[in-house]
């Protein structure tokens, strides 16, 4: 149900409203949720396991994974639709890029820094493609199921 006060007389969303573009109208794809869950597990492992992490830091990890999933969703949206709208002199940057993407990426970077994630040497770095491959191979199925249950709560 859409409230009347968020639309103008022509039925368009008023400027600044969250539904002024299509990137957030749908739920996040399951694949992105699973990818974020796999990264969450990797971060928790990097920090010494869930039993060694404070509740506040766990909240930041959850926020970081949500931001990760949202930024990936925006990237997929841009890959599918392109960066610009309009033609000729009416061409403008997609609103999701102009208004939100940079803020989300910067927020993610700051949260990861606050959590204590620091750049590591190349030989110590986890390979993101390997994490995704492990996720698709079912190595994280139980953890992902538990994460999905937490999201439903």
NUGUTOR-749409 format. One line per 5 residues: number of its first residue (from 1); for each residue x, y, z of N, C-alpha, C. Coordinates in steps of 0.001 Angstrom, whole numbers. Example, Ala and Ser with C-alpha at 12.3 -4.5 7.8 and 13.67 -1.06 7.14 Angstrom:
1 = 13190:-5690:7800:12300:-4500:7800:13200:-3300:7800; 12850:-2250:7080:13670:-1060:7140:12900:30:7870 .
***
This chain:
1 = 837:-1172:0:0:0:0:888:1245:0; 651:2144:-938:1462:3350:-1070:697:4527:-487; 1357:5279:358:734:6455:960:612:7566:-73; -479:8349:14:-721:9421:-940:263:10580:-798; 786:10817:404:1643:11974:623:3053:11800:74 .
6 = 3383:10650:-496:4709:10467:-1074:4694:10638:-2589; 3513:10882:-3154:3394:11072:-4593:2898:12492:-4898; 3307:13006:-6067:2811:14313:-6479:1471:14155:-7191; 941:15246:-7759:-380:15209:-8403:-430:14302:-9627; 714:14080:-10257:772:13223:-11452:1038:11757:-11094 .
11 = 1145:11453:-9802:1353:10075:-9382:2809:9657:-9276; 3736:10593:-9528:5161:10282:-9432:5612:10419:-7982; 6662:9673:-7629:7209:9807:-6287:7851:11173:-6135; 7663:11796:-4992:8279:13092:-4707:9786:12925:-4573; 10562:13967:-4898:12020:13885:-4784:12447:13500:-3371 .
16 = 13466:12654:-3306:14010:12239:-2027:13343:11019:-1438; 12258:10563:-2043:11612:9370:-1524:12368:8136:-1989; 12377:7100:-1164:13171:5898:-1434:12744:5173:-2708; 11513:5347:-3158:11047:4622:-4343:11133:5445:-5620; 12068:6382:-5706:12192:7192:-6910:12946:6471:-8016 .
21 = 13419:5287:-7760:14080:4468:-8777:13754:3012:-8511; 14107:2127:-9427:13706:732:-9332:14643:-191:-8588; 15782:272:-8131:16779:-632:-7562:16323:-1284:-6266; 15460:-636:-5490:15101:-1177:-4188:13654:-1656:-4119; 12965:-1739:-5222:11570:-2141:-5193:11413:-3639:-4966 .
26 = 12436:-4402:-5267:12367:-5845:-5116:13222:-6268:-3937; 12923:-7462:-3419:13748:-8014:-2356:15096:-8419:-2944; 16098:-8510:-2069:17423:-8930:-2530:17363:-10368:-3030; 18037:-10665:-4139:18053:-12031:-4642:18695:-12985:-3636; 18219:-14209:-3605:18730:-15218:-2678:20235:-15398:-2867 .
31 = 20706:-15367:-4102:22138:-15535:-4370:22959:-14472:-3649; 22472:-13231:-3647:23191:-12163:-2947:23154:-12362:-1434; 22028:-12843:-914:21952:-13129:519:22954:-14219:890; 23049:-15242:53:23990:-16335:324:25435:-15855:225; 25702:-15021:-745:27053:-14468:-900:27419:-13615:315 .
36 = 26486:-12780:766:26737:-11955:1946:26928:-12829:3185; 26157:-13906:3292:26304:-14815:4433:27681:-15476:4424; 28159:-15834:3241:29487:-16441:3138:30572:-15435:3551; 30421:-14196:3130:31384:-13169:3533:31304:-12905:5036; 30102:-12939:5588:29945:-12764:7028:30734:-13837:7775 .
41 = 30581:-15073:7332:31313:-16169:7977:32819:-15970:7878; 33275:-15501:6725:34715:-15267:6544:35207:-14154:7477; 34410:-13094:7634:34797:-11985:8517:34824:-12457:9971; 33800:-13194:10376:33760:-13710:11748:34966:-14612:12000; 35302:-15425:11032:36478:-16303:11158:37757:-15462:11274 .
46 = 37868:-14410:10463:39033:-13526:10531:39187:-12888:11918; 38059:-12638:12566:38081:-11963:13858:38155:-12934:15041; 38344:-14203:14758:38550:-15176:15831:37333:-15968:16255; 36270:-15927:15486:35074:-16694:15823:34046:-15868:16565; 32791:-16287:16461:31677:-15530:17030:31783:-15385:18549 .
51 = 32346:-16387:19222:32455:-16316:20684:33463:-15260:21141; 34333:-14809:20232:35337:-13793:20573:34959:-12391:20102; 33721:-12233:19634:33294:-10951:19072:32189:-10373:19938; 32290:-9087:20256:31267:-8436:21079:29952:-8317:20306; 28878:-8127:21054:27554:-7961:20439:27528:-6743:19524 .
56 = 28165:-5660:19952:28200:-4445:19131:28917:-4696:17815; 30011:-5424:17857:30755:-5723:16639:29940:-6651:15733; 29191:-7600:16324:28325:-8478:15519:27242:-7673:14807; 26710:-6663:15489:25716:-5799:14849:26341:-5076:13658; 27553:-4566:13835:28235:-3892:12728:28504:-4855:11573 .
61 = 28845:-6092:11892:29075:-7092:10833:27787:-7318:10055; 26657:-7438:10769:25362:-7621:10096:25051:-6432:9194; 25288:-5220:9695:25047:-4015:8885:25956:-3997:7657; 27195:-4390:7853:28139:-4422:6732:27675:-5403:5666; 27175:-6557:6071:26735:-7551:5094:25476:-7088:4372 .
66 = 24605:-6369:5076:23435:-5806:4410:23869:-4772:3367; 24776:-3893:3756:25286:-2894:2814:25975:-3560:1634; 26722:-4629:1897:27378:-5363:809:26336:-5879:-172; 25279:-6511:345:24242:-7063:-533:23545:-5956:-1327; 23283:-4820:-682:22621:-3712:-1371:23522:-3133:-2459 .
71 = 24814:-2941:-2148:25714:-2390:-3172:25865:-3355:-4332; 25916:-4646:-4061:25979:-5622:-5155:24699:-5592:-5982; 23561:-5402:-5320:22292:-5304:-6025:22285:-4084:-6946; 22799:-2960:-6453:22897:-1754:-7279:23817:-2012:-8467; 24944:-2674:-8230:25870:-2984:-9322:25205:-3870:-10376 .
76 = 24433:-4855:-9938:23717:-5708:-10888:22685:-4907:-11672; 21992:-4012:-10995:21001:-3151:-11629:21663:-2302:-12719; 22819:-1725:-12399:23534:-889:-13364:24070:-1734:-14518; 24561:-2935:-14224:25035:-3824:-15290:23906:-4171:-16251; 22703:-4348:-15729:21555:-4694:-16567:21002:-3500:-17339 .
81 = 20972:-2329:-16702:20290:-1180:-17301:21210:-78:-17793; 22472:-103:-17391:23395:956:-17768:23438:2058:-16726; 24347:2996:-16932:24582:4058:-15951:23744:5303:-16181; 23192:5458:-17371:22524:6708:-17712:21086:6476:-18129; 20257:7512:-17921:18865:7534:-18377:18703:8662:-19371 .
86 = 17753:8512:-20237:17434:9583:-21167:18287:9540:-22411; 17991:10492:-23308:18714:10584:-24574:19082:12039:-24830; 20138:12225:-25603:20555:13563:-25983:20912:14424:-24795; 20433:15673:-24815:20758:16583:-23721:19965:16280:-22446; 19059:15311:-22486:18300:14901:-21302:18970:13732:-20573 .
91 = 20146:13326:-21050:20849:12208:-20425:21309:12604:-19027; 21040:11724:-18082:21485:11972:-16703:21880:10641:-16064; 22663:10739:-15029:23120:9571:-14297:21932:8919:-13590; 21915:7577:-13580:20864:6859:-12859:20783:7391:-11428; 19583:7656:-10918:19450:8198:-9564:20120:7337:-8493 .
96 = 20073:6028:-8654:20674:5152:-7661:22189:5374:-7563; 22817:5738:-8675:24253:6044:-8643:24494:7454:-8124; 23701:8378:-8587:23910:9773:-8211:23636:10015:-6730; 22665:9296:-6161:22231:9601:-4800:22764:8669:-3724; 22935:7389:-4036:23137:6431:-2960:24399:5582:-3036 .
101 = 24780:5145:-4190:25812:4113:-4311:27109:4492:-3601; 27619:5663:-3866:28884:6081:-3253:28751:6140:-1735; 27610:6613:-1247:27384:6662:205:27381:5263:805; 26733:4307:126:26684:2943:639:28067:2311:662; 28822:2487:-421:30167:1909:-475:31052:2526:604 .
106 = 30957:3833:784:31759:4485:1810:31342:4027:3209; 30047:3875:3442:29574:3381:4735:30088:1974:4996; 30067:1143:3972:30588:-220:4109:32066:-196:4464; 32826:639:3784:34266:754:4052:34516:1190:5493; 33758:2181:5953:33938:2674:7315:33548:1636:8367 .
111 = 32463:903:8117:32056:-144:9057:33110:-1234:9122; 33619:-1650:7975:34661:-2684:7972:35894:-2213:8727; 36242:-957:8588:37380:-411:9326:37083:-415:10824; 35862:-23:11191:35474:11:12606:35472:-1389:13222; 35042:-2369:12444:35023:-3752:12926:36442:-4231:13224 .
116 = 37384:-3700:12495:38768:-4116:12698:39339:-4876:11522; 38641:-4803:10402:39147:-5463:9195:40203:-4558:8592; 41398:-5041:8529:42528:-4294:7985:43036:-4986:6734; 43628:-4238:5820:44237:-4887:4663:45318:-5873:5122; 45386:-7000:4449:46388:-8015:4797:47293:-8269:3607 .
121 = 48401:-8932:3881:49320:-9274:2798:48627:-10224:1833; 49054:-10211:593:48418:-10997:-465:48373:-12485:-133; 49408:-13028:486:49421:-14468:774:48450:-14842:1904; 48002:-13869:2690:47047:-14133:3766:45603:-13847:3359; 45418:-13190:2232:44104:-12721:1814:43206:-13887:1380 .
126 = 41948:-13858:1820:40965:-14820:1352:40550:-14444:-58; 40405:-15415:-905:40016:-15182:-2290:38489:-15095:-2381; 37942:-13923:-2756:36479:-13796:-2833:35840:-14805:-3778; 36495:-15112:-4882:35941:-16097:-5812:35895:-17477:-5171; 36884:-17786:-4334:36886:-19069:-3641:35763:-19128:-2610 .
131 = 35509:-18014:-1938:34419:-17961:-970:33087:-18223:-1669; 32872:-17571:-2809:31634:-17769:-3561:31548:-19202:-4076; 32663:-19754:-4579:32672:-21138:-5060:32359:-22108:-3920; 32938:-21877:-2755:32652:-22719:-1589:31181:-22636:-1211; 30633:-21427:-1309:29216:-21225:-1003:28346:-22015:-1975 .
136 = 28658:-21922:-3261:27879:-22631:-4279:28055:-24146:-4172; 29206:-24604:-3645:29458:-26034:-3470:28756:-26586:-2232; 28130:-25707:-1457:27376:-26171:-300:28155:-26215:993; 29368:-25689:1017:30177:-25741:2229:29606:-24887:3354; 28779:-23902:3005:28219:-23005:4012:26716:-23186:4178 .
141 = 26149:-24280:3681:24695:-24448:3696:24087:-24313:5088; 24678:-24948:6087:24133:-24882:7441:24186:-23457:7983; 25317:-22779:7776:25452:-21410:8261:24494:-20471:7545; 24301:-20689:6251:23379:-19860:5474:21943:-20094:5935; 21599:-21352:6214:20258:-21665:6715:20018:-20937:8033 .
146 = 21019:-20940:8912:20896:-20247:10188:20772:-18734:9973; 21524:-18199:9034:21444:-16763:8740:20071:-16407:8189; 19516:-17270:7312:18178:-17032:6775:17135:-17038:7887; 17285:-17947:8856:16366:-17992:9984:16444:-16718:10804; 17660:-16185:10986:17821:-14930:11727:17144:-13779:10992 .
151 = 17237:-13780:9650:16609:-12708:8865:15092:-12748:8973; 14528:-13945:9128:13078:-14090:9227:12529:-13627:10570; 13406:-13581:11586:12970:-13196:12942:12607:-11741:13035 .
***
